[in-house]
């Protein structure tokens, strides 16, 4: 008899526990964005803050305090300090590989604390960019198109503390990006911005003599030179793989082999190649061209047409 009573008691206890479990609210459904599709929102972060201080960690802490289930991906925090042009180039290069709905937070902001606007830009691809209105978004908009831009003026989207005049990465851009990733309505962040600041484009030029362009960056840590000359335009100069070129870098003549990849030349030798982003690049096989030849951006490059004299007249 005792065993029957014990069995009945255990059965009733199991039913009670099962009922309690069914009535308990799901933590997943309480998570705004993650509950909609089962996917965690992605924030892609880029700054010129470096990694020798706590600035990046603080910004990430602010984001996760607002949207703890977000994935925060880094582009880099080693953008050359104050180089809006370099930051714009990295945003253009990385953003095509992320889907619509991705939130990019980019802080290269030499004008922090001035009258420059803090904005959220939505591209026609459906991506969002939270950044200063200083030209940083220029190359992305040129490629993907502009759907809308709004100034961040709603205090509910910023840090709930006095805003510093020198750390808008923490106080404005990080919280705004996190609220956006959490599913907040973009249209409520502030008024529309009818005209965004644009970078002044630096363009290469071609003539019967050859092609002139700029050295716009380094492919670090390898020290390869990045130019603004598109590979398709370079190919119109008539060179074939294996040809030796006499080019001018910062008006100094140098000899380079036109190669498909680095190991096409002996270790330590320089080469001209088309890089993974489709631009003319200058490198040393298993070496650092910038350090070896003391070349730093910005700089100039002139490539003569095949068979033409080196110097442009």
N, C-alpha and C positions, 0 to 999 in steps of 0.2 A: 504493500500500500504506500509505504514511504517513498519507494522508488518511482511510483506513478505520479505522486504529488510533485516530486522533484523534477520529473520530466515535463509535467505540465507547466511548472514555474519557469523552467528554462525556455520552453516554447513561447510563453507569453513575453518573456524578457527579450527574446530575439525579435519578435514582432514589434515591440516598442522601440527598440533601437533602430530597426529598419524604417519605421515611420518617422523617427526624429531625423534620420539622415535625409529622407526625401523632402522634409520640410525645411532643411537648412539651405539658405540662398547660396548659389554658386558664386565663388570668388571670380571665376572667369567672366561671368556675365556682368559683374560689377565694374570691369575694366573697360572704359569707354571704347577706345579704338580697337583693342584686341578682341572685344566681344563681337564686333561687327563681322569680321571675316575670319577670325582665328589667327590672323597674321599680326605680328608686332609691328608698330610703326617704326620707320627708320629715319634717324636724324644723321646727316652727313656733315661733319664738322671740319672747318679749316681756319687756321689763324696764322699770324706771324709772331705769336707769343713765344715760340721756342719751348724747350722742355726743361730749362734750368731753374724754373720757378713754379709756383703753384697755380698760375692763372688758368691753365687748361683744366686741371683737376677741379677747380672751383666752378668753372662754367659747366662741366659735366655734372657736378653735384646739384647745381641749380636745376638743370634739365631733368635729372632723375628724381628730384624732389617733387616735380610737377607730374611727370609721366614715368613712373618707375619701371614700367614694362617695355619701354622703348629700347631699341638697339641703337647705339651711338657708334658710327663708323668714322674713322679719321681719314681725311685726304692727306694732310700734312699740317704740322704746326711750325714748319721751318721755311715758310715763305720768306723770301728776302725782306727784312723789315721795311715797311712802308711801301713796298712795291705792289701797287694796285694792278699794274699790267701783268705781273707774274701771277698774282692771284686769279685774275680774270682768265689767264691761259689755263691754269689748273682746273678751274671750274668748267671751262669749255671742254677740256679733255676728259674729265671724269663723269660728268653728268649724263652722257648718253647711255652709260652702262647701268643706270638705276631706273626703276619704273616710275610711271606717273604716280603722284601722291607722295613721293619722297620729299622730305624737308631738308634743305641745305642751309646750314648756318655758317656764314663766312665773315670773318672779322679781320680785315686789313684796313685800318681806320686811322690814318694819320690826322684826320680832321676831327677826332673824337672831342666832344664837348663844345664844338662850334655850331654854327647854324646849319650844317649839313643834316639832311634828313636821315632817320632810321626807317627802313622800308621793308615790306614784304612784297616780292615780285612773283607773280604766277605766270609761268610760260605757257605757250599754247600746247606744249607737251603734257601739261598738267602737273609739273613739278613746282615747288615753292622754294624761294630763295630769300632768306632773312639776312639782311646785310645793310651796310651804309650806302647811301645814294651818292657814290663817288666814282662811278664808272665800272665798278667791279663786275656788274652783270652784263656789260656791253656785248661780249662775244657770245654768251649764251642766247641773248635776245636776238642778235643778228642771225644766229643759226635756227633757233626754235620758234621765234616769234613771241610777241608780248601779248598775253591775255589781259592782265590787269596788274596794277601796282598801287599799294596803299601805304600811307605813312603810319608808323606805329605811334599813336597818340593816346590810345585808350589805356589808362593807368592799370586796369585790371590785367593787362597783358604783360606788364613789366614786374620787376621784383617788388615785393611789398615792403620796401624800406627806402630811405632816402637814396636817390640815384646819384652816383658818383659822376664827376665831370671827366674822369679819365678811364673808367672801366665799364663801358657800355656793353662789352662782351658778356659780362656777368649780369648787368642790371637791366638790359633791354633785349639784346639779341638772343641770349640763351633762354630766358623765360618765354619770349614771344615764339621762338621756334618750338619749345616744348608744348605750349598751349595749342599751337597749330597741329602738332603731332598727336595730341590728345583728342583732336576732333573739333576744336573750337571753330566757330564760323569766321572765316577769313574776312568777310565783309564788315565785321564789327571791330576790326583792329584800329581803324582810323579812316580818314578821308582818302579819296583817290588822288594819285599823283599823276597829273597829266603829262609831264615830261620828265624823264629820268636823265641824270647826268651821264654823258657818254665819254669814253676815251677817244682821244684823237688818234685815228688809225695811222700806224706806220706801214707804208706799203713799199714793196720792192719795185724797182723800175727796170725795164728792158729796153735795149737799143740794138742797133746793128752790131755794135761792138761786144755786147754781152749783157749781163744782168747784175744790178747792184741791189743789195739788201742790207739788213741789220742783223747783228748778233743780239738776240733778245733774251737769252738765258743760258743756264748750264744744266746739263743732265747729271745732277749730282747723285751719288758721290763719285761718279766716274770722270767728271770734269769735261765731258763732251760739250761742244758748242752747239746751241740751238739757234737756227736762223729763221727768218720769216719768209724764206724763198720756198714756195711749194715745189715738191718733187716733180710734179707734172710739167711745171714751167721750166725747171732745170733741164728736163729731158729734151726740150726743144732746142737746146744749145748744141746738140749733136754728139754728145759723148756716149761711149760704150763702156761697159764694165772692163776694167783693166787699163783704161786710158790714164795717162798722167796729165794732171791739170796744173797750170801755173796761175794761182789765184792771188788776190790781194786781201789780206786780213788786216784791218786798221791801216790800210795803204802800204803794208809791207808784203812783198811777194813771197809766197811759199809754194812748194810743190807737194801735191797730194795725189794719191791714187784713188780713182773712182772705183769703189768696191761695193759688193752686195752686202757683205757682212764683215765683222771685225777680223776673223781668222783668215780672210783673203789676203792679208798683208802680214809680214813677219811681226812677231811680238816686239813692241816698242816703236813701230812705224806708224805714221799718221795716215789717215784716209778720209775721203769724202764719201758720204753714203746718204741714203734716204731713210730717215728715222721712222719709228713705229707710228708717228702721227702724220707722216707724209711730207715732212719738211727736210730740206737739206741740213745735214749735220756734219760736224767735223770732230773726229775722235783720234785717239791713239789706241792701238790694240793692246789691251791689258795695261794701259797707262792712263794718265790724266793730262789731256791736252791743255787745259787751262793753266795748270801748274807748270807743265813742262815748257810752255812757250809764253807764259806770263800774259795770258789773254783773259780779260774779264768783260762781261757785258756791262753796259751797252758798248757796242762796237759796230764796225762796218765790214762788209764783205763785197768783193767784186769778182765775178766769174766770167772770163771772156768766152765768147762764142768759139767753138772748136775751129781752129785755124786762124783766129783773129789775134792781133797783138794783145798783150796783157793789159796795157794801160788804156783807159777809156779817154778818148780825145774830146 
